[in-house]
Amino acid sequence: MLIAILYGRVDVVNGSVAATAQGDGSINITALYRHTDNLYLRKTLGNNPAYAPEDFTLRWSVKEIAVNADGVIIPGSLDIASA
C-alpha cells in the first residue's frame, strides 16, 4: 500500500510582477509563479521521470482588471502559460 502526502507550494518569483495602467482606468498585471512540492515518488516507485517532483514556472497575465461600483475586483481575462 502506497500512501503519499502531497505538499504543494506556489511562490511569486521576486521581481516578476509588472502592472500597466490602461487609459480606461483598468490595469494589466503579469507575474511568474513557481510551483514546487515535496512529493518524491522516485524514492518509492523508482527512478522514473514520470514521478519527478513538481517543479515548474507559470506566467499569469490578468488583463483589464477593474473595480466595479460595489468595490469588487473584476478581471477582464486571465491567461496562464508556461514561462
matplotlib code that plots the C-alpha trace (Angstrom):
import matplotlib.pyplot as plt

x = [0.0, 1.4, 0.4, 1.9, 1.3, 1.4, 2.5, 2.3, 3.8, 3.3, 5.7, 5.7, 9.1, 10.9, 10.9, 8.5, 5.3, 4.6, 1.5, 0.4, -2.3, -4.8, -6.4, -9.9, -8.9, -8.2, -4.8, -2.9, -0.8, 1.7, 3.6, 5.7, 4.6, 7.0, 5.2, 7.1, 6.2, 7.7, 6.1, 9.2, 7.7, 11.1, 12.2, 9.2, 8.5, 12.0, 13.9, 11.1, 10.9, 7.1, 7.3, 9.6, 8.6, 6.5, 8.8, 7.8, 7.1, 3.9, 3.3, -0.1, -1.4, -4.5, -5.8, -8.3, -8.6, -11.2, -13.2, -17.0, -19.4, -19.6, -15.8, -15.4, -12.3, -13.2, -10.6, -11.3, -9.3, -6.8, -4.0, -1.8, 1.1, 4.5, 7.2]
y = [0.0, 3.4, 6.4, 9.8, 13.2, 16.0, 19.4, 21.9, 25.4, 28.4, 31.4, 34.6, 35.0, 38.0, 41.0, 39.3, 41.3, 44.1, 46.3, 48.6, 51.2, 51.3, 54.5, 53.3, 53.1, 49.3, 47.7, 44.7, 42.6, 39.9, 37.7, 34.5, 31.8, 29.0, 25.7, 23.1, 20.2, 17.5, 14.5, 12.5, 9.4, 8.4, 7.2, 4.8, 3.9, 4.0, 6.4, 7.1, 10.7, 10.5, 10.6, 13.6, 16.2, 19.1, 22.0, 24.5, 28.2, 29.7, 33.2, 34.6, 37.5, 39.2, 41.9, 44.8, 44.4, 46.9, 47.6, 47.8, 50.1, 47.6, 47.5, 44.0, 43.4, 42.0, 40.7, 41.1, 38.0, 35.5, 33.8, 31.1, 29.7, 28.0, 30.5]
z = [0.0, -1.0, 0.9, -0.2, 1.3, -1.2, -0.1, -2.9, -2.8, -5.0, -4.8, -6.8, -8.4, -6.9, -9.3, -11.8, -11.1, -13.6, -13.7, -16.6, -16.2, -19.1, -20.4, -19.3, -15.6, -15.6, -15.2, -16.6, -14.3, -15.2, -12.7, -12.6, -10.2, -9.2, -8.3, -6.2, -3.9, -1.7, -3.4, -4.0, -5.6, -7.1, -3.7, -3.6, -7.2, -8.7, -10.9, -13.4, -14.8, -14.8, -11.0, -10.7, -8.1, -9.3, -10.2, -12.9, -13.5, -15.0, -16.3, -15.2, -17.2, -15.9, -18.2, -17.8, -14.0, -12.8, -9.7, -10.0, -8.1, -5.2, -4.8, -6.3, -8.4, -11.8, -14.3, -18.0, -18.9, -17.5, -19.4, -17.8, -19.8, -19.2, -18.6]

ax = plt.figure().add_subplot(projection="3d")
ax.plot(x, y, z, "-o")
ax.set_aspect("equal")
plt.show()
